[in-house]
Amino acid sequence: MNSPCWLWIWGKTDLNGISRARGGPAWNPLLAHCLDTAAVCGALFDHYLAANVRARLADAFGSGNAALARKHLMLLAALHDMPGKAHPGNQLRFPDGTDRHDPQLRTAGQQWLAQARAAGLLLDSPLRRPHAHVTARYLPALLGCRCTTCLTTLPDAPPVRGPRHEALHDVARLLGGHHGHLPDDSRIARANCTLTAHWHHCHHQLLAELARLIDVDVTAIPGHLDLTRPSALPLFAGLVVHSDWLASDESRFPYRTLETPTDHWWDTAQQQAAACIRDRYLTRWEPDEAPWHILMPHAPQPRPAQQLLMDHPPTGPVMVIAESGTGAGKTEQALWLTHHLARTCGYHGAYIAQATRAASEQLLTRVRTFLDHAPSRNPHVSLALVHGTASISAAARELALPQPGTADLAGLINLDDCDDGDTRAVLDTWFLDRGRGLLSVWGIGTVDQIALAAQRSRHWFLRLYALANKTVVIDEAHAYQPYQQRLLDAAIAWLADAGASIVILSATLPASIRNSLTTAWCTGHQTTLNGTPTGPITVIDSTGNHRTLTPPPLPHAPNQRTRLHLRPDPGPDLLAAHLLATHQHGATGVIRDRVDTSIDLYRAATRLAEDGAHGWEPGQILLLHARFFERDRARHERTLITKLGPHPDPDRRATAPNPHRPDRFLLIGTPVLEQSLDYDLDNLYADLTPLHLLFQSRGRLYRHLLNHPHAHDEIPDLQLLWTPDDDHLPHLPGAHGHALDPFEAYLRTATWHALHRRARATRPAGAHPDTLSPLHLTPDHLPLLLREIFDLAPPHGSKPIHHRLRSLHAARQRRLAKEAEQAEERVLTPFLDISDITTPLPTPAELLVSGSSHGDPDDPDHQPHLAALSRLGERTVSIIGLYQQPTGERSWDPEGTFPADLTPYHPHIHPDSQRHQQRELLLNTVRLRASWFLGKQALPDPATWAIPHAPALKSQPVLLLTPQGQPVDNRLAHKLTYSPDTGLSRT
């Protein structure tokens, strides 16, 4: 065997046994993996990247020449592991075998060592450094930079130094971050390996062979690099990671052997890359032109606002802000925009961001139906669910099924039968692994994926790269906390610079938030906004010009009018009696602000129903909140949609009421009822909540008018419940004795004041001073109320309410300042914020670094410092619930019908069994507030909740229950109880 020594440098070893299991070698040459990565990069450039991203990369890496940039990008992507892995310390990891328990692989390593040395490879230094950082340290010199820093890496440095080529150093830093964190200068400096001339020679030989095969002039690359556009940096870094991840799939890119020539390696790599892109459905969505009724067959007649947007379609990269009430068709409006912008701007798909995981899973069916009906030139469109636990989500797993299953998603098909040219939404299981879902052409997930694209977290640039290829839709834009708004603004600025389009949906958008979003868009385009958008539909182009589209005024439909009553909360027993006596017909909902108060009301109501009060039965009352096991919560949600949703047949929803709607029903819950659950009510009671969320809840009244045949003559009632304190002001206790967040406390009090003042002002002449008239509200009243609550300072006055508002406002401002400071510490912006300059300066690569101290955002239980949580909760701890039967057997359910398989499964050896098990664990998971483990009444440390004889759970916290719902652990007895009907209660 006469192969040169540099071909013996390994790039991957068979840690999972995949190559050896099919008779292949135990190691893969570094050159082979580099070629695989280059081939995937070229295929992604051709078939995956959106037109705007290709243009940005063409400018940055090819002086505007896309074909030239493609080749340069392929070579640079290939170099992500070279020189990094090509140093003796890294190479000796294979024969050492100290990091693995595979005797066969260790023997193969010893054989490789003998053969490599026989070929002339000098393996004389055991010094190990992180290989990605080694690439960042040595690559600039390899590509021609001769600055002082680079000269120190060369054994035979020339006597005269040259200028520092900043773009080469930036490229090297970006390649050095391909494991998730861009290294800072100190990390790069510490990667010095004191390489000998022999290893520099190997590097040059590998580079020359790569350049020959890819057909690149290496010496010309520095002259074509222009990384002045900020987004070029994360776009390149993301493309490299994407290429590396795909090329590392050993099932699709088998290991090469030295018996075959490298030209054959390259030809094979290109064929396998093309097949990988095709089989992973990583091709751009290319929809054909289609009318509204084809795209939206279940709502074939566009509403006025939808028609107006179609009559004035946006062109070029745009930000579109659509403001209207719940149930007004904003989601369909956004879907039409994704279709239009994919056709006109060349985006490869879309990402729709929701406030919570539950909301994203609820939306999955609607988007899938849309994609199934949108004619397209590519028959398969990848659609992924994107959030921290998507890999074990039932909805995502169902989407990945190759044929129809037994679950609820409509349109599951056998892909083998899909030859009729229609589009079908599918999901390859590759996207289910952590961190990959956003790379799907279409994605539905949580808004944190956008916020994380602009803060120092692992793979932030990969998220930005994935989003930049899409139309990005942000739903419920009014629902996010101020610190999240800062992160969203930064992400929008990055996406604007990258050429993406943004669609903002909101039922009630305060002017301050609207201004913040539009300013971020204009910052990304280095322009200023021309005018002041006011809605309801705002379209802003890349030059800052905006258009306001206003649908023709129509009489307010019954589901837009509300008669609002301010009602003191009488307590659970009296309120339950009132509800059952007053609402003996129709569907009534009660949204409580805390889980405990919702449970108290449910128990009071079911006690009365068990006694036959007014003919009610316990089965006519349903409770839904966030402290159920996912398995029980999903069951309650199915019941809710079946009884109070639209017609179960999508083809009849526009023409027929729900035949399963009961004559009477009482729904009790918390704000989780707002998480994209499609149901409607006749009557609504709600605890005092900020005005924008109150109007969101109000959208549940008469949502489906077909279920209300007499609605045209009626105005629905909304009862706003509040508890008076000694000053006759709202009493706002937090959960479990904790003070309510000052931001929330101020907004609730300001909402109460605004509504209370109007109710008193409209009382009849001569009425008692404490009399409050019902408020007749329509969407027309909302802008003025929002401005009063969100944007104006507290009113002057000497009454207790004025003192309360001023005090809470001051606390709110302090909280906002603190959160703004925290956000600034973590946020990454495309341009430097320097007040005394007029032309924005791009943020240099050295200021985009991150590290392990910034956390892994995909771990929902270990990110207290990451400001990308939904509005619905503080940090939580995931607890797995299991039932222990009298026989000692453990089960998923109290009856013991479903035994819990706790066998440990290897994710590579038994992937289906491992995922099924993980899904079952997720279905029996509940999240507890971290505050439950703090203070005088703290529960035991969750780290001590682990149970024996459960190897699959390792050290995860487990709540082991008797079939009656009592904890087996004596420390938790009399502190917690669980019931499938009421969820987890703290006693």
N, C-alpha and C positions, 0 to 999 in steps of 0.2 A: 504494500500500500504506500503510494508516493505522494499522498496529499500534503500540501504545505502545512506548516505548524499552525498558522492562524485559522485554518479550517477546523482544527481540533478544539477551538474555544467553544465551550458549550453555552447555550442560551437558556435552555430549560431542561429539567430532569423529570423523570416520570413519577412524580410524587403520588399521583392517584392511581397508578398502575394501568392507565388507559392504553398506552402504547404497547406495553408488554402483553396485555391481555389479547391483543389482536396480532401478536407476533412481531411487533415493531421494536425498535431500539429503546434503550433506557435513557437516552439523552438526545437532545436536538441541537444541532450546531447553531451558534449565535447568528451566523450569516443567514441561515434558513428562517429563523424567527424574524429577523430584520426584513427579509424579503416578503414574508407573509404580511407583516405590518404595512410595508410600502404598497403592496397590492391591494390591501383592504382600503388604505387611504385613497388610492386612485379610484376604486369602485365607489366609495362614499362621495368623493368629489363629483363623480359622473351622475350618480343615481339618487343620492340622499340629500345633499346640501341644497338649500333653497337658493334662488337666484341672487338674493341680496348677500348671502354669506359667500357664495362663490365670487361675487364682485369684490367684496371686501378683501378676501384672501388673494384674489388676482392682483389687486392694487398693492397689497403688502408684500407679496412674495414673487411677483412676476412683472412688476412695472405696468400692470394693467393687462398683461397677456395671460389669459386664463390657461391656455395649454402649457405655457412655460411655468406658470405658478403651480400647476398640477404636478409637474415633474419635480420641482423644487420641494414641494410639500411631501411628496412620496419619499424622497431621499431623507429629508429632515425627520420625518416620522420614523423611518427605519433606524435612525441614529438615537432613538430614545434610550436604547440599552447599550449603545456603543459610543464612547469608550467604556461606559459604566460597568458592564459585566466583564469586560476584557481587561481585568487586572488579576494578578496571581492570588491575592487574598480571597477574592470572590470565587475564582476557579477551584480553589482547594476545598470549598464547601462540599463539593460533590464527593470526592473520595473520603473526606472526613466523616461525613454522614452523622455528625453529632446532633443534627436537628431533626432526625427522623428515626422511625422504628420499623425499618424495612431492610432486613439482612440482605435480601437479593439485590436491592438497589445499592446498598453499600458495597457489595461485591462488584457490581457493575461500575461503581465509581472507582474502585481500586484498579480495575482493568483499564478504564479510561485513562487514569493517571499514568499507568505504565506505557500505554500506546502514545499518549500525547507527548510524554517526555522523549520517547523514542523518535517521534516526529520532529523534535527540536524545540518544543515549547518549554520555556524556562519558567518553572514554578518554584521560585526560590524565596518568596516573601509572603508570610502568612498574614500580613497587615490587611485588615478588612475595613472597608468603608461602605456606607450606603451607596449602592450602585447608581441610583438616580442622581445623587449629588456628585458622584465621580464624573458622570456625563456633564453636568453643569460646570465642573471644574476644568475639564480638559478639552471639551469640544470647541470652544472659540479658537484655540491655537490650532487644532486639527483642521479647521476650516479657513485658517489664514490670518487670524488676528495676531499681531506682534506687539501688543502693548506690554507694559511692564508686568502686569499680572500674568499674562500668557507666557512671557519669556521665562518666568520662574518654573513653569511646568515642563520646559524643554531641556533635554540633557545636553544638547549642543546648540544653545541659544546664540543667535547672531549678536554681534557686539552693539548694534544700533537698534534701538526700539522703534516701533512704528506707532501710529495713532491708535487709540482704542476704538474698536468697531462696536459701538453700543448695540446695534441690532443683533450681531452675533452673540453677544453676551446675554441679551434679552432672550433670544431663541434658546440658548443653553439653559438659562434659568427656567424657562417654561418646560423644556424637556425634563429638567431635573425635578419637576413637580408632578410627574406622570403617575405617582402613587397617591396624589391627592392634595399635597401641601407644597406650594412654591417655596423653595428654600431661600433664606436670607443670605447676605454676604458671608456671615460668620460660618454658617453651615457649609457653604460652598468651599470656603477656605480650609475648613477642617477635613475636607474630602481628599486632601493631597495624599497620594500613595507613593510618592518618590519613585515613579516608574523609570525603568531602565530604557536604554535605547532599543532593546529588543522588543519591548512592549509598544513603544511608539511606532516601531516598524510594523508590528502586527496591526495597529490601528490604521496606519496608512494603507496597508494592503487590503484590509477589510473595506475601507472607504473607497478605494479604487475599484474593487470588485463590485460594490454596490452601485457606484456611479456608472460603470460599464454596463451592467445589466439593466439599470433603469434608464440609461442613456441621458446622463446629466453631466454638464460641464461644471465641476465643483468650483473652479476658480471664478466662475461668473456669478455665483450665488450672492456673495456679499454686495455686489453692485446692484442687485435687484431687490434688496430688502428695504422696505420702508414701513416701519412699525409706528408711525406717528399717530395713526388713528387708534384711539384707545381700545376699541372692541377687537382689533386684529389680534391682540395678545390672548385674551381668553378664547377666541374662536380657534386659534391655532392650537392652544393647549388642549382644548376640548376635543378637537379632531384627532390629535395624537392619542389621547386616552381611549377614545372610541375605537380607533383603529387597533390599538394594542389589545384591548379587551376582546374584540372579535377575533383577532389573529391568535389569541391565546386559547381559543377553543380547540382542544386537542382532538375532539371528535370530528372536526371539520378540517383541521390543518395537521395531518399526521407528521410525525418526526421524519426528517430526511436522513439518509445515510450517505457516507462519503463515497460509496461506490457509484453514485449517479452524479453527473456533471451539474455544476451550478446553473447552467443555462436551463436545464430541465427543472431545477428547483423553481426558477423564476417563472417559467411557462406554467408549471403546475400551480404555483401560488396565485397567479392571475386568474386561472380557471376556478380555483377553489374560492377565491375572494368573490368572484361574480356569483357563484352558487350560494355563498353565504349571505350576500346582500339580498339575493332573491328569496332564499328560504326563510330568512329572518324578517321578511316583509319590510326591509329598509329601503324602500323606493318611494319617491315623492308621490303624494296624492295628486293626481292630475284629473280633476273633475271636468266633465263636459258641461256645457251650458244647459241649464234646465230651469223650467218655470217653477214658481213657488209650489203649486199643487203637487208636483212630482217630488220635490224635496220634503215637503211637509204634508204627506197624505192624510194625516190625522187632524190637521188643521188647514184644510185646503184653501180657505179664503183668508187672505192676509188682512190684518187689522190696519186701521188708518196709519199708525206710526210705522208699521212694517212696510206698507205700500209706499209711504213717503220716502223711506230710505232706499227702496228699490227704484223709485223715480229719480232720485238724486244720488246715484251710487258714488262712493268715494274712489279716488284714483291715487295711486302711489302709496308709499308708507303713510299710514294715518293713525291718529288716535280718535276713537269714536266713544263718546260717553252717552249712554242711553239711560234715562231716568224715568221710571214709571212704577206704579204700584205692583204688589205681588199679584201674579196671575194675569199680567197684561201682555205676556208673550215676549218678554225680553230674551229668554233663552233661545227661542226660535229666531228672533232678530239676530242674535249673535251667531247662530249656526249659519244663517244665510250669509252673513258677513265673512265667515271663514271660507265658505264656498266661493264667494265673489273674489276675495283677496287671494285665494290660492290660484284662481284662474288669471287674475290680472297682475299679480305681483310675484307669482312663482313660489309662494311659501309651500313647504312640503306637508303641512298639516296644521294642527292647532293644539293648544293646551288650555283647558278650561279649569280655572282655579276656584275652589269652593272654600268656605270658612272652616269646614270640619271634614273628617273622614267619612262620617255617615252621609253627609250631603253629597260628597263625590261619588259614593257608591250608588246612591239613589239616582244620580244623573246618568249613570252608565247606560242604562237601558234606553233612555231617550236619544242619546248620542249614537248608540249603535243602530237604532232604527233609522236615524237620519243618514248615516253612512251607507246603510244597506240600500237606501232608496236613491242615493245620489249617483247618477251615471258617471263612470270614470273609465279612463283608458287602462288603468291597472286594476285588475279584479279584486285584489286583496289589499286591504288597508289595515295597518297595525294600529290597534287601539289598546292602550294600557291604563290601568288604574295605578296612580302614583301617590303613595304615601308611605310612612314608615313601616306599616305592616301589610303592604300590598302583596308581598310574596305568599302570605297565608290567608289572603282574603278569599272568601267564597265566590264573590262576584268576579274577581280577576281569574281565579282558577276555572270558573265556568266559561269565561271568555276564551280561555286557552283550549277548551275541549275540542277535539277534532270532529265530534259529531254531537247530535242533540243529547242532552242529559235530562235530568228530572227536575231541575231547578227552574227559577222563574224567568230568566232572561229570554226574551223573544228572539226568534231568528237564528238560533244556533243551527249550523248546517254542517254537513260532511264536506270538507274541503275537496275531496276527490270528485264530488259531483258539481263543483262550481266551474262550469265551462260555458256559461251563457252570457258572459261579458258584463254582468252586473257587478257592482262593488259589494264586497262583504268585509265586515270588520272582524279581524282575527287578532290573536295575541300569541306569539311564540313564547314558550316557557322561559326562554333566555331572559326576557324582560322582567320575569318575576323575581330574579335575584336582586339583592339590595343594591340600590344606586343606579339601576339600569332603566327603570320604567320611563323616565323622562325622555330617553332617547327614542322611544317609539314615535312614529310619525304623528299619531294622535294620542293625546293623553288627557285624562281627567284626574284631578287630585286636589291636594290642599294648597292653600296660598303660601304656606311656608316654603314650598319648593321655589317660589319666585323670590321670596325674601332672602332665602339662603343663597341665591345667586349673586347677592350683593353684600355678603358679609364673610368674614374670615373663617370659613368652615371647610372641612375636607371636600374637595372636588367642587368648590364654588364655581370655578370656570367651566366645568363640565355641564352644570345646570344652565349657565348662561349660554353656552354653545348650543345646547339642546333647544332652549327657548327661542334663541335668535332665529332659528329656522322656521318659526311658526307664527301664526296669529295667536296672540296671547290674550285670553279672555279672563278678566278678574270679576267674579260675581260677588254680590253683597259688599261692594266697596265701602259702604257706610259702616260695616260691622267690625272694622279692625281698630286695635288700640293705636294711640298716637306713635308709640315707638315702632310698631309694625309699619305705620305709614311712612316713616323716614326710610325704612329699608325698602319698601315698595317703590318709593320715589327714586332711590338710587338704582334699583333694578330697571325701572322704566327708562331712566337716562341711558343706562348701558344698552338696553334693547333698541332704543331709538337710534343710538349711534351705530348699531349693527344693522339697521334697516328693517327691523321687525315692525309689525303693526300691533296696536293695543286696543282692546275693546273693554270698556268699563261699564258694568251693569250695577244699578243701584235703585232701590225703591225710594230712598230718601237721602240725597247727597248734600250735606252741608256745603256752603260756599267755600269755607276754608279748605275742605278736603278737595273739592273740585279745583280750586286754584293751585293747591299743592301738586296734584296730578298733572295738570296742564303745564305748570312750570317745569316739572321734571322732564316731560316730553320735549319741551323747547330747549332745555339745557342739553339734552342729548343731541339735538340737532344744531346746537350753537346758534340759536336764534332767540327771539323774544315773541311773546304772544301778541297778536294784533287784535286788541279788543278784550272784552270781558264776557266769556261764555256764560250763559244762564240756563241752558237746557230748553226743552227736555231732551233733545238730541243735538249733540255738539260734535262736529267733525273738524279736526285740526290736521293740517298737512305738515309736511316737513319744513316749510318755511315759516310756520307760526300763524298762517292765515286760518281763520276759522269760519265755519258756517253754522248757523243755528237753524235746525229744522223743527218746525212746530206743527204738529198734526192739526187738522181742522177741529175747532171746538165741538164737542158733542155733549148732549145731556148726560149727566153722570148716571151710569148704570147702577142698579141696586147694590152691586158688589163693590161700589166705590163710595157709597154714602154710609155714614155711621152716625148713630145716636149714642154719644158717650156719656156715661154716668160716673161720677165720682162717689164711690160707696165705701164707707168704713168697713173694714174686715171684722166680722163678728166672731171669728174663731172657727175652728174646724167643725165642731158639732153643730152650731147654729147655721153655718154656711151650708153644710151638707143637707140639713133639714130644709133650708130654703131652696136649694137646687132641686131636690127631689119633689118638693111640693109645687114649685113654680113651673118647672120645665118637664111636664109629663109627656110632651110630644116634641119631636125634633132632636137634633144632635147638639149637645151643649159641651163646650170645652172650658177648662179652667187651667190656665198656665200660671203656675206658682214659681217664685224666683229661687226656691231652694228645694232640694230633694226631700228633706225631712218634713217640710210643711205639706208637700204633695202626698207623702205617705200618710200623714196624719189625716188629711182630708179624705183620702181613699178609704182608710179604715173606718172613719166615721160614716161615710156614705154606704159602704158595704154592710156595716152593722145594721143600719136602718133598712137596707134592702133585704137582708136576711130575715128581718121581722115583717117583711111585706109592706113596707111603707109606700103608700100610693101606688101599689101594684108593681113596684120595681123589683128586679131580680139581680143578684150579684153579677151574673154574666152580662148584664147590660152596662157595667161599669168597667173601665179599663184604665190602668196606670202605666205611664211610660216616662222613664227618666234615665239618667246615665249610669246608675249604680245597679244595673242588671248584668248578669253574665250575658255575653253577646248572643249566646244561643237563645236565651229567654227574651232578650230585647228584640231579636229578629222575629220571633214568634208573635210578640205583641204588635210589632210594626205591620206584619202581614194581616193580622186581625183588623188593625186600624184601616189599612188601605182597602181591604175587602168590604168593610162596612161603610166607610165614609169617603172613599175615593170615587173616581169617575167610573164609568162603565168598564167592566173588566176586559171587554173586547175593544182593542184600540180602534178598530174600524167603525165602531158604533158610538165612540165617545162624543163625537160632534152632533149626534142626533138623538141619543137615548139616555135617560137617567140610569143610575146604578140600581139594578133590580134587587140587590142585596142590602140596600140601605134600610136600617131598622126604623120602626116608628119612634123609638126613644133610645137615646144612648148618651152616656156621660163619660167624657174623656178628661182625665186628670193627668197633668204632667208638668214638666219643666221646659226651659227653652230648647231642649232637644227636639221638641215638637216642631220647631221651625227649620229643621235640617232637611229641606227639600223633600219632605213627605207630602205627597199629593192627596190631600183630604180637604173637606170643607165642613163648615159648621153653620148652625142656625143661630146659636147664641154663644157669646164668648165672655168669660171673666178672666181678668189678667191682673197679676200683682203689678204695683207701680214699677215702671221700667222706663229707661230713657225713651224720648219721643220717637226717635227713628226706629227703634226696635218695636215700640208699641204699634206703629203703623205697619211694620212688617207682620206682626201677629194679626192685626186687623184684616190682613189679606185673606185669612182663612174663612171669613164670613162670606157666604154665598159665592164661594170660589167657582163652583160648577153650577151655573144657573139652571141647568136641566134638572138638577136635584131639588129645585125650589120653584115649582110651577106658579106660585102666587107672588114671586119676588118682586114683580114690577109694581106692586101696590104697597110694598113694605120697605121699611128702613131697618136694617139689623141693629141690635143693641150690643154695645161693648161696655161691660161693667169694670171700671178700674178700681181695684181693691187697694186700700191703704190703711195703715194703722196709726191713729192719732197718738201723739205723745202728750205730755202735760201742757205743752204750749199749743196744742191743737195743730201741730206740724207733723209731717210724716216721720214715723219711727222707722229707722233703717238699720236693723241689726244685721251683722254679718253672720256667716255660718259658724256654728259651734262657739259663739261668744267672741269671735274675732271681729275687729272693726271692718266695716265695709270699705272697699277701695275708695280713696278720695275722689278719683275721677268719676267712678260710678255714682257715688253718693251725691256729688254736685249735680250731675245730669238728671238723676231721679228727682232731686229736690227742685231743680229749675223746671223740670217738666210739670211737676205737681203745681208749682206756683203759676206757671203760664196757663194751665188748664183751669185751676181753681179761680184765678182772677177773672177769666172769661166767663166761667159758670156763674160767678156772683154778679158780674156786670149785666148778664142777660136775664136775671130773675125778674119775675113780674113786679110791677109797682105795688108797694105795700106789703110785699112778702116778708117773712121773718128774716132777720139779718143772716141767719145761718142757712137759709134756703139756697140750694144750688140747682140751677136749671140744667137740663141735659144740653150738651153741646152737639149741634148738628155740623159734622165735619165732612169735608170732601178733600180730595188731593189739592184743591186750590188753596186751602188754608196752610198747607204744609211748609212752603218756603218761608213765610213770615215767622212761623213758630220755630223752625229750625234756626233761623238767624238769631232770634231772641235767645235761644238756649245755648247755641254753640259759639256764636260770634260776638255777642254783646257782653259787656261787663255787667255784673249784678246791678240791679236797680238801686237807686238811693232810697233811703227811708230809715225809720227808727223802730219799726215793728220787729218782733222776733224773727219773722221770715227773712227780713232784710239782713239782720245780723247773721243768721244761719247761712244765707247764700254767700255773704262776703267771706265768712270763715271757711266755708267749703271751697270757694273759688280760690282762695289763697293756698289752701292745701293742695288743690288740684294743680295749680301752677307750679308749686314746688315739686310735685310728683312728675309733672311733664318735663321740668328742667332736668331732673335726675335721670329720667328715662332717655331724654335727648342726649345727655352726656354718655350714657351707656351705649346708645345706638351709634354715636359718633366714634366710639372706641372700636367698634366692630365693622362699621360700614365701609364698603369699598366703592368709590365713585370713579367714573371715567375721567373726570376733570378735577383738577385741584381747585379747592375753594379759597381763592385768594382775592380779598376784597379790593385791593388797590390796582388790579390789572383789568383791562377791558377785554382782552382776548384770552379765553380759557386755555389753560395749559393742560395737556394730557397727563394723566397720572402715570409716572414712570413705573417700569416693571418692578423695581426694587421696593416700591411701596405697596405692591399687591401680594406680598408674601403672607403666608399663614403657617400655622404649626399645630401640633397635636394638642396644645393647650387651648385651642379654640374649639375643640370638640368634634364629634362625629354626629352630624345632624340627623342621620337615619336612626339613631337610637333615642326613642321618645322618652326613655326613663333616665337619661343622663345628659340632659341639656338645659339645666336651670339657667345658664348664662346666655343661652341662645334665644334671642327675642323673636322667635318665629312660632309661637303658640297661638292657637285659636282664641277667640274672645271668650270661649266658654270655660276656661279653666286655668288654674294655677298649675304648677308642676304636679304630676301624678306618679304613682307607683303602681305597676301592673301586678295583680295578684291572680294566680290561677286557682280556680275553685274545683275541688273534687269531692265526691261523696264516698264515704266508707260504709259499706254494707255490714250487717251483723256478722256475716261470714268472713269479714276482713277484706273482701274484694273491693277494689276501688272502681268507681264508675263515673261517667259524665253526667248522669241524671240521678235524681233521688230514688227512683224506682229500681235502679240497677239494671235497666234494660240494655244500656250501652256500656259495656265494660271499657275501662280506660286502658289502652295499650301504651305502656310506659317503657317499652323496649327501646334502647338507643339505636337509631338508624343513621348510617353514614350518608351525608347528602350526595356524595358522588356514587356510592355503591348501590344505595337504595333510595334514589331521589323521590320516587313517587310515594313510597311509604313514609319517608321523612316529611314530605310536604303535607300528606294527609294527616299525619300526627300533629304537625304544627298547626294545621287548620283547626283540628279538634281542640287543641290547647287554646287557640285564640277564641274559639266559641265559648270557652269556659273561663274567659278572662274578664276581670272587672278592674277598673282603675280607681284607686283611692287617692284622695288629696294628700299631698306630702305633709300638710299641717296636722293630719291625724296622728302623725308620729312625733309630734312636738308638744311641749307644754306639760302641764300638770296631769292632764287626762290622756297622755300619749299612749298609743298602742305599742306593744313590743316592737323592737327593731325588725323590719321586714326581712332582714338578712337571716334572722333566726327562725323564720317560718318554714324552712326547708323540711321535707319529710324523708324518712328512710325508705329504702327499697324502691326508689323511683329514679333509675339512672338517666332516663330521658330528660328529667327536669333539672338535673345537676343541682345547683344551689338556688333555684328560682323560688321566690316566695309562694307558698301554697296555703290556701285556706281549706283545710280538710273538715268536712261537715258530716254530721249524721244525716240520715234520710229526712229527719225532721227539721234540718237547717240549723242545728246548733253546732258550734265549733267543737271539734274533738280536743283541740289544745285547751287545757284548763286555763291558761293565761288569757285566752280570748273569750272564755265562757262568761256570760252576763255582760259582755261588751259588744258583741256582734251577733246578729242573726241574719239568716237569708231565707227568702221564700221566692219561688218562681213567679208569684203574683205581685209581690211588693218589692223585690230586690233586696239589696243589702241595707240593713238598718244598724245604726249605732245606738246602743241602749245606754 
